[in-house]
Amino acid sequence: MGITIYHNTACGTSRNTLELIRATGVEPEIVDYVKTPPTRAALQQMIAAAGLSVRAAMRDKGDLYNELGLSDMTLSDEALLDAMMAHPILINRPFVVTDKGVRLCRPADLVQQIL
């Protein structure tokens, strides 16, 4: 089974999710999504497969979110995706993709559903 984690080493939840994956004996493909973000199409697919709205897939903590006015509920999904593509740090993490599905693993133990 292939496992891909869209990971940020600065994030404790992302590190914990990675540990849970490794505890199964599998070494996942690790994508530093801040340096190598998914394509827009791939991000949209992950969001849809995880059963999330675009807004739910966006990190709403930090100054950048506020500076860009992203709390404006009238913003379209396209505008939110534009912001995430321009500033990948706004993509919530970690997304994990396996043969069994896709999850935004917040909390980390949600990864168990797709391992």
Secondary structure, DSSP 8 states (H G I E B T S, - for coil): --EEEEE-TT-HHHHHHHHHHHTTT---EEEETTTS---HHHHHHHHHHTT--TGGGB---SHHHHHTTTT-TT--HHHHHHHHHH-GGGB-S-EEEETTEEEE-SSGGGGGGG-
